Amino acid sequence: MKRILTLLLFFYLSHLTATAHNISIHLTEKATGEPIIMATCVVQPLGSYAVTDMEGNAKIKDIPQGRYELQVSYVGFEPIKMVLNINKDLSLKLKMVESSLALQEVTVVARQNAAGTSTSSIVGRQAIDHLQATSLADVMQLVPGAIMGNADMTSTQQLQLRELSANNITNRFGAGIVMDGVPMSNNGQVAQGDFSSTTAFGTDMRQIAADDIEEVEVIRGIPSAEYGDLTSGLVVVHSKIGVTPWQVKGKVNPGQTNYSLGKGLRLGTTADGRQARGGVLNFNVDYAQAWGDPRQKTRSFNRYNFSVGYGADLTRRWHTDTKVRYSLGRDWSGNDPDAISDGTESKSTQQTFSLTHNGKLTLDRKLARNVSYTVGLTLTANKSRNTSFVGTGTGLIPIITATETGYWSIPWKNSSYLATGINDSRPGNVYLKVSDAFYLKKGKTNQRFKVGADYKYDWNAGKGYYNEDEQLPLRPNSDGRPRAFSDIPGLHQLAFYAEDNFSWQYAKNRNLRVQLGARFTAMQPFDDVRTFALSPRLNVSLELTEWLSLRGGIGLNAKTPGLSYLYPDKHYTDRVALNYMPQNGNGMLVYHTNVYEVAYSKDLKNATTTKIEAGIDIRLPGDHKMSVLVYQDRTPDGFGNVTEYRTYTTGYFATPAGMTVDNSGRVDIGSAIPTATYMNWTTTGRVGNTNVSVNRGVEFDFDCGRIEAINTAVYLSGAWQESKSHSKNLVSTTPAKLPTAYALQVPFKMVYPSELDYSRYRRFVNTLRLVTNIPALRMVASFTGQVIWHNATLSYLASKNPVGWITSDLAWHDLSSDMLGGYLGMDGNYYATVPEGIDYVAITDQVIKSNDNNTVKNPVTWNLSFRLTKEFGKTAGLSFYVNNALFYEPFMSSSTTSTLTQRNTGTYSFGVELFFKL
Amino acid sequence: MTIKKKFLLLSAILSLCSCVDFDDATQPISVKIQIQMPDGLKAADISGKTISLSLGSQQISAVTDGAGIATFNNIVPDNYDISTSWTMTAAVYAKLTGTHAENATYTVAGSLNTQTLAQTSETPLTLPVTVAKDQQLLINRVYYEGSKDLNNRNYIAGKYIELYNNSGNAVDAAGLYLALMETESTIAYTPGQVKDTVFAKQVFRIPTDTSVKILPGGSLLLVNSAIDHTLTAQNSFERNLLTADFEAKDLQGRTTNNPDTPALELVFSTYSTLTYMNLVQGGPASIVIFQTDENVARWPQVYAYGKTKGNMFMKIPTSAIIDGVEILKNKAQTGPDINTKRLFDYTDAGYTYCSSASGYSGETVARKKASETSDGRVILQDTNNSLNDFYTSTTLQIREY
C-alpha cells in the first residue's frame, strides 16, 4: 500500500507543471433572481466540487487546463450540465429552473448511469412522485427486470437485486441500503432459535418514507470501492436538503393512506435580508397506514416518520449536512374486528433513531482536494409480541424449559392455553468514514483518486426472546428457549479503500474510462471470529465511435456474516425419557435435554460475490439510445446450514421407580432401568458458507426517444434472468426401509455426494413505457405494459448412490460402488450377503433415484398500468394511478399440472394523490 | 289495426310458438338393471333380489325377475348410486362352488356409484356383484375426526377404532393386524394398479403374549390415549376411553398414555417417529384388519406409483384381509371423490365419510345395527358396502350400537 502511494505521489508531482485555473459560479433562481444556496457544483471527470454559499457563490479552484463537464444540482430544480473549456479563470452566472411538468424535460422513468462507473439506475424525485411511491419498496419496480405490482405494506419488504429466488437469505442480507452516506446496517440483527434457511436479515424498506427522498440510485453492477459490506448490490438514497416550499401530500388507495408535510427553510437571515451565518433546515413529517385487504382487517401497518436536516457552511471550506431521523413502524395482525376475539394477535413495533452527519472540506491541497467524512449513529428498538394458543396436538403439551443438559421432570398441559412470546431486539450501529479525493491530469488523461477508511460497530442491547410467563411458554419445546441478545459480543469492522477513476480522451469526443479500486475489510480483527476480505473492483468503458461504446467490469463484494450467523443460539435437543401417567394422578413426565453451545461459528467467512459484466451502448440517430448488458453474479460462499453430527444416548423408562427428583426438577436416574436406549442424532447448530448461488442474465434498456407529434417518449426495458443455487452441505439421511424398531435408535446415517441437487429460476420480462408529457397542460401520463414471457422454476434432484455411512460413533465409512449389492447391519457393519441374526437394510434400497425433475413453466402473463400527474399552476397537483388497469387475473395452468391457478392476483389497485406546494 | 296487420301479427306469434318443442322437457325414463354373478357362481338364483337406486337421501327399489333384471319405471334422469346385496347360505354356496363351507354365511353385493341414468333403454345395465364370506370380526367404529377443546383449538388425542364380534362364537384377536391405508394427497396407488394389493402407511398388531378373547357381541377398543377425554377436551364429542383394550403408545412424549392399558404393537410406520395411530382428521382414513402367519415386518415397502422417492408404504395382500372400511375425505362442494378409493370393491364396494370437510367435527362413522338376537345380541349390518352399512354420529358412546 505504502509503495503504491509513493508511486502515485511521484507520478503526481512530476506533472505539476500544468497550469491551473479557478471557476467562480454565481447561482440564482431564474424566476426570482434569488441566490440558490447549498447547491452542489461538480467538475467532471475530476470530481472537484464546491457548494454554493449563502449568496449563491461557489468557487472551484485549481482546475487544470482542459475540457470538462460542470454539473450543478439542487433539490427541486432541473440540474445544469454544461461543457467547459478551461484555459483561463472563469466566472459563470448560472440560473436554475424549478422542476415542473411545464418543462419539456420530464423524467418519470429510471435513468441509466454514466459510462465508466457502476451499472445503476437512478430514480429522481419526479419519477417517485409520478409512481406515487409510499416507501422505498415501491421505487424498486423501476429497475429493469423488476415486476410491477402493489407493494404490500403489511409485510416486511426486503431488497433483492438480480435475484429471483424468494429464499436467498444471503442476497437479501447482502443487499445494502446507504442513506445519506451511512449504510443501514443489518449486522446487529439477531435471532433466537436454530438457523433458518428462510429467515433473512435484510433491511425493511418500508421504514424509508418516499416523500423525503430526493434521489435513489440502485447499483446493480460493480459498485465503487467506497461501498462495502454487501453482496448483491446496493441502493443509495439521498434525502432532501435545501430550501423548498411547504409541501403537503396525501395519497389514498383502498389498501393504504399516506400523508406527508415537508419544508426546507433558510435560517439566520438578518433583518436587511443579508446573510451572515446560518444554513438550511429541512423537515419532513410522514404518516402512512396500510390494511392488507380492506375487506378483512386482519393485518395493519402504521408508520410515523419524522426527520430534520440541517445544512450549514461552518467555514468557507467546510460544508456540513446533518440529519436526524426517527421512524416508528407498527405491524399488527389478529382477529378481524368484526369476529369474536379469542385474544390471539401479533404486533410488533420498529423504532429507529438515526443521526447522519456528512462533512465536506475543500482543502485544495494537491493530495487533498476534497476531504469528506461521515458520522452515523443508528439505534433501533424492535419489539414483537405474539399471543396465540398453544394447541394440545396429540393430547399432551410437555413444557420443556430446561437450559442445561440432563434429565428433567417437567410439567405438562392436557388442553390448549394462551401464551405470549416477546422478542426484544435493539441493534445499534456506529459508523465513521473519512475519504480523501484528489485528481491529477496529464495531457488528455484525467485521474480522480478516492482513498478512505471506514469503521463500523454493531451491537444488540435487546433483552432478546422471552415469554410473558415462563411457566406457560409460547413455544414449549426445543425452539422456544429464551435468549438474551445483549449477551452477544459487538462486531467491529474496519475497512480501507482506494480507487482511481481514470479517463483518457484518445480522440475527439472519445474516451476510455476506467474505475479501478480495491477495498480491504477486517471484521473483528482481534477476535477468534476474525475474517478478512480483499475486494478488487474494475469498471471500464470505451467509446469506440461516437455512437458505439463498450463497457465491462469485474469486481468482488464481501458481506460480513453479522451477529446472527456468527453467534448462533444454543442448540437444544429434547427427548422423552419417561411418560408415566397412571390414572391415580401420580404421573411423571421426564425429558432429557441436551444443550450444545457453539461459542461462535468457527471458520465462518465473508460471503463474497464476484460480479462480471459486459455491455454495449449504442446511440442511434434521433436521440435513440440502446444499452444491453450481460452479467453474472456468483456467490460461492453464501450463508447456510452446516450438518455437523453429534450423537448421544438417552434412556426410555416405563416407570419412575428408582428415580429421584431434586427441587430444581433435575432427575437422578438412580437405579431405574431403561426399557429402551435411544440413539439421538443432532447437530451443533453452526452456520457455514455452504450456499452457492449464481445469478446471471441479460438486461436491456432502449430509450426510443420522444415522438414530438404526440408528445410521447417511448422506453422499452427488460431482462432475462436466471438464479440458480445449491448447497455444499453434507447430504445425509436416515437409511430407507429402516426396520420400525430402529426408528428412535438410528444406528447410522447414509451419506451421498453433495452439490448435485439445485434449484433454478428463470424469467424473461419486458416492460414498455409510454410517457406523454404535455407541457402546456402541465400534465404527464404514462402507460406501462409488462409481459412476463417466461417464468420457470426447476428443483433438480439428482439420482445418486450412497458414498458412505456415518456410524453413531461418528466414524465415516466409505461405500465403494462394488459394495452396492451388499447390506448394512443394524450393528453398523457392512455385509456382502444377508446377515444372519441381525436386522439390516439393503444398500440397493439406499440408492436415491430421481425421475420427476420437471421444469415448471408458468404461462405468459401481462399487466397494464396507467398513471397520470397534473399540476394546477405551481401550487397544487393531482396524481392518479391504476395498476392492472384491465383487471386481468386469469386462471391458467402451468406446464406440469392441469390445475388452474389464478395469476396476477393482488395486482389490481388504484389510488390518488393530491399535493400542494405553498 | 288493419286486418292485414292482425293477420301478420297472428302468423308471427304462430311461427314463434311452432319453434317450441315440448319434447325437449325432462321426461321420466325407464331403465332395466341386471345382476351379473361372478364366474363360478353364474348358476345362482338371482330372481327376487332387491336392487336400490339412491339419490341423496331418496331410495327407489325394484325386485329382479328370473333373469335377474329389475325394471325401474318413471324415474327422473340423474346420477344414481346403484346397489344390491343379499345373504347366501353356506349350503347354497357349497352347492354352487363345490367347496365345503362351514358355519358361515356369504354376502353377495355389488354397486355402481354415480351412474348416469339419462334415457329409457331396453338393454339392461349390468350390475356385477361379488361374493364374500361374512366375517366374525368387523370394524364397526372409526373416530378419526377429532374435535375442538374449550379454547376452540384442535383436539385429536381421543381418536379410536372399535372392532366387533358379529358372530355367535368367541374370537381370539391375538395376532390380529390393523392396517391404516396410505393417505397421500395424490393417491399412491389406485386399486388394481397392483393386483390384489393395498398400501398401508401403518401396521399394528394385537399382542400375542396372551389370548384376546372377544365374546359374541363383544368389542375391542383400540385407542391412542386411554384416558377420560371428556375431562381434558370438555366437549360432548369426546369419550371416556379408560376402558380401552389396547393403546398405541406414543414414544415422542406428546400423548398421555395410560400405563394400565396394554400396548398395541407397532409393526410398520411410514413416518419413522410416528408411533401412534395416524388417523387423519377430515379423512381419508381407510382401514383394514388382516391375519397372517408371515413376518409382516419383512413385507415389501414401496414408494408411491411411479415415484422413486418420498414416503414408503407397505404392500398388504388382500387375501389376508378380514374386513375393511373405505373412509373418504369429504370435499366442501363436490363431496367425496370415489376416484380416491384405496380398497378393492370386494373389500368394500362402497365407502363412508363424515360431513365435515376438514375434520374436528366430533363425528364418528359407525356400523348400522341390523338386528338383535333373542338373547339381546346385536347383529351389525355387513353388506360389504359401507355406503349402506355405515352412518355418522356425534352422540354414540363407545360400545353403543
Interface residues (C-beta under 8 A of the other chain):
Chain A: D342 F389 G391 T392 G393 T394 G395 L396 I397 P398 N414 S415 S416 Y417 L418 R575 V576 N579 Y580 M581 P582 Q583 G587 L589 Y591 Y652 A654 T655 T734 A736 K737 L738 P739 T740 A743 L744 L797 S799 I848 K849 S850 N851 D852
Chain B: D149 L150 N151 N152 R153 N154 Y155 I156 A157 G158 N224 S225 I227 H229 T232 A233 Q234 L242 D250 L251 Q252 G253 R254 T255 T256 N257 N258 P259 D260 L266 V267 F268 S269 S272 T273 T275 Y276 A297 Q301 G306 K307 T308 K309 M312
